[in-house]
Amino acid sequence: MGDDRIKRAAQEYLAERLSADGLTYEQQLNREAAIACAPALWQKLIASVTAMCDEWNAETRENTFSCKETILGDLRVRCAGRPHHLIFHFESKQRLVRLENTARQEHEPKTVLNIEGYLTESGRQARFMRNNEPVDLHTLLLRQFRILAGLRGRGES
C-alpha cells in the first residue's frame, strides 16, 4: 500500500543526508590536512622568501634586501635605503599568514593567506589560498618585493 511519492521523497532525503555527511567528512579531512601541513607550508614560505632575497641581491650585486626571523617567529624583510619593511606573520591556530608591507598604499588591501587542505591523487596536501583561490606564491612574493623596493606600477602585469 506504499505510495511511490513517499518512497521517492524518503530516498531523496537519504541521498541528501548522505551527501551532506560526505561533505562534512571531506571538510574534516581537509582541515586535518591543513593543520598537519601548515608548519611545513610556513617553512616553504620562509625558504621561498629567503631564496627570492638572495636571488634579488645576486642580480643587483648588493644587499638590497635582508631577511631575518624575529624572536616571535615572524619573518621580516627590509629594503636597503628605504624605511619600509615586509613582515610575514604565521598564526598557526587560525592557519593564516598575514603579510604587512609598510610600503603599500593605504587604500590597498592587506594580504592574508589561508592554509587549506585539499585532495590530490597521492593523498591530502595543503596550499595557500586567497579570496578562495589558490595562490601563486612566486607571483605574490615578487609583487610584494616590487612594492617594497618602490617599483610600484612599473613593469607589473
N, C-alpha and C positions, 0 to 999 in steps of 0.2 A: 503493500500500500504506500510505499515511499514516493514522494514527489521528486521528480528529476530536478526541479529547480532547487530544492533544498539540498540535494546531493551535490549539485554543481556549486552552489554557494558555499557549502562546507568544504569542498575541495579547493575553491578559491581562497577561502580563509586559511586552510592548511598551507597552501602554496605561498601565500603572503607571509605567514608566520615563519615558515622555513627560510624564505628569502631574507627576512629581517634578522633572523637568528644567524644566518650565514654572513650577512653584512657585519653584524656586531662582532662575530668571531674574527672576521677578516680585519676589522679595525683594531681589535685587541692584539692580533698577531703583528700588525704594522706598528702599533705603539710599542710593543715589546722589542721589536727590531730597532726602532728609533732609539729607545733607551739603551739597548745593548751597544749600538754602533756609534752613539753620539760622541763619546770620548775619542774614538779613532777618527771620526769625521773632523772634530776640532783639531786634532793633531795634523790631519791632512791640510786643513786651512792654514795652520801655522807654517807648515812646510811650504805651501804654495806662496804665502806672503813673503817668507824669507827668501825663497828662490827668485821671486819677482824683484825684490830689493837688490839681490846680488846681480841679477841679470841687468837691471837698470844701471847699477853702479858700474858694472863692467863695460857697458855701452858708452857711458858718459866719461869713464876713466876718472871718476871722483866719487866720493861718498855722498851722493845726493840724498839717498835715503838711509836711515838707520832703523833697524828693527830691534826691539827689546821686549822681553816678557817682564811684566811688573810683578811685584811681590804678591799681588792679588790674583795673579794668573792671567791677566789681560795681556794682549799683545799691542804694543804701541809703535807706530811708525812716525818718524819725524823727517821733515824735509829740510836739508841744509839751507840756511839763509832765509827761511820763512818761519813765521811764528806759529804755523798751523801743525796739527798732528792728526793722525788717524788711529783710533782705538777700536780694537776688536774685543768685545766682552762676551764671554760664554756663560749663559745661565743654564746650568745642567738640569735643574729640576723642571724648567719650562721647555727645555730643548730648543733654546733660542740663541742666536748670535746677533748681537747688536753692534752696528758699525756707527761710530761717531766720527765724522770728518769735519773738523772745525773750519776747513776751507770752503765748505759748501755754503751756498747762499741760504738765507733764512727761509725762503719760500720753497726750497727743495725738500722733499720728504726725507725723513731719516730712513736708513736701511735696516730692516730687521729680517733675519733669515730664520725660518723654521726648519727643524730637523724632523723629517717624516720617513717612516719605513714604507717599503713597497716590495712587491713580489717580483722576482726575476726567475729566469729558467734555472739558475743554480741555487735558488733559495731566497731568503729575505735580505735586503740591503737597506741602507738609509741614504738620504740625499738632502741637500739644502733646497728649500722651497721659498719662493717669494711671490706673494699675490697668487697663490695656488698654482704656480708654475715652477718647474724645475729650474734651478739657477745654473747658468754657465759661469762657473767660478772665475775662469780666466778673464772673461769679458767684464764681469763685475769688478774684479780687482784692478784691472787696467783702468777702468773708468775712475775708480776711487783714487788711484795713483795720479792720474792726469789732473784731477781736481786739486789734489794736494800739492802738486807741482806748479799749479797756476796755469795749466794749459786748457782751461775750460773753454769749450766751444770751438777750439781749433782741431781739425782733423778727426772729430768724432763722427761716427756714422750711426 
